[in-house]
Amino acid sequence: MRSKLGRLMFLFSIGLCLFSGCIENKTTHSSSIEVTSNYVTTESYISSITTSTVSVTTLSATTSTSLVTTLAEEITTVTEPQIQPTAFSIEAVPEYSGMPYAEINDNKPFFTDYPTNSFEYYSPLDDLGRCGTAFANVSIEIMPTEPRGEIGAIKPSGWQTANYSGIIDDIYLYNRCHLIGYQLAGENANVLNLITGTRYMNIEGMQPFENKVANYVKSYNAHVLYRVTPVFEGNNLVASGVLMEAYSLDDNGAGIQFCVYCYNVQPNIGINYADGSSWSLIQETEPLLTEQADSVPERNIPIEDYPTYILNTNTKKFHYPSCSSVDSMKDKNKLEYTGTRDDVIAMGYEPCKRCNP
């Protein structure tokens, strides 16, 4: 990876070569130099170079110098977003007390940079095969356009398939949890984006926040800075939980802003986070371990299977789309939300007394 200085020298050498070539041939050239766009993933940071296409005609010493100067200015003004939430500490997380998540840092994300370009970044696996931070600027541009595919072939660190019929509604303890949900970035069977997570953390903890971001981006064509960091203690193969952060860029966090820790726990089930083994806390029998781990179906509920409500951000009421009150609602106060009724109520909205959603 070239440093900023290295990239500058590289571009400067291009300018000199173009200039010298022009002098040697004593002819007029027409050329196009394009600086690559968006974010380039590396092991330590993301670097960005703004898209810029410069057409060079009648190349001279003046135009060559001007070109290199312009490109140099673009490079030196690039910001390098902080990938890891360095200010976060597991010590700040309260003990699990029956709620699937806890607000951290007064519910304010730890972002220090606010890049505007759409991007995705997935940390490389560590020496134990564990995922790291996943980071994106979520927008319509990176959202999926096709249904989600199969992910059963992926075995994240600590993966074990345990059947708890009669204790867990969906039977199976673990899901292959996307750090950045498929509905947000379209990443499916990406080993850098899947961890071993309980059904409880996936559905009760993470999914309501994923739905909230997805609905907001789709409703307002918005951009939301979004970062999810799995928290592994010591050499554990199963994360203790995940830190989820989000901030809507177009309105300086007025629409979306949260910083929460979702607990990777399952009520009535004990978990050994070192290797993913588990046991029931209400009976003495061991869980039924299946040998067909790769074929166990994922039961994440796709967002399109949830009901859709219309939220009035002014009155804090929510309605069915067919409700007559929706017709008189001002567009600036209208927000379409797809998710559970409980999710909407948890966001501080009350059901409309006319349509009684």
Number of C-alpha atoms within 10 A of each C-alpha: 6 9 9 14 12 11 15 20 15 13 18 19 13 16 22 15 13 18 18 16 14 17 14 8 9 9 10 13 13 9 12 9 13 10 14 13 13 16 19 14 16 13 10 11 15 19 18 21 18 16 11 14 11 13 12 17 12 12 21 16 16 9 15 20 14 13 19 20 16 13 19 18 11 17 19 12 11 14 14 15 16 16 23 19 17 10 9 14 10 13 7 10 19 12 9 13 9 10 10 22 23 18 16 21 14 9 15 16 24 20 19 12 12 17 17 13 17 17 21 21 22 22 21 19 15 9 6 11 14 25 26 23 23 24 25 24 26 26 23 17 14 17 18 15 11 8 11 14 10 12 18 16 12 16 16 22 22 22 20 20 22 21 18 19 13 8 18 16 10 15 13 22 25 25 26 24 23 24 28 28 22 20 24 24 21 17 22 19 18 12 22 21 27 26 27 25 30 25 25 22 22 25 18 17 25 26 22 21 20 21 22 18 28 24 22 22 21 16 13 14 13 21 25 30 27 24 27 27 23 23 21 19 14 9 12 18 23 27 26 20 24 24 26 26 26 28 26 23 19 15 12 12 16 10 18 22 19 20 21 25 27 25 29 26 25 20 13 12 18 15 19 13 20 17 15 21 17 17 18 17 13 10 11 8 9 12 19 13 14 13 11 9 16 13 12 15 12 16 12 13 10 14 18 10 10 14 14 18 22 21 25 23 16 11 11 16 17 30 24 20 17 11 17 12 16 17 10 8 15 11 10 9 13 16 17 18 24 21 20 17 18 10 18 21 14 11 11 11 19 19 18 17 10 11 14 11 15
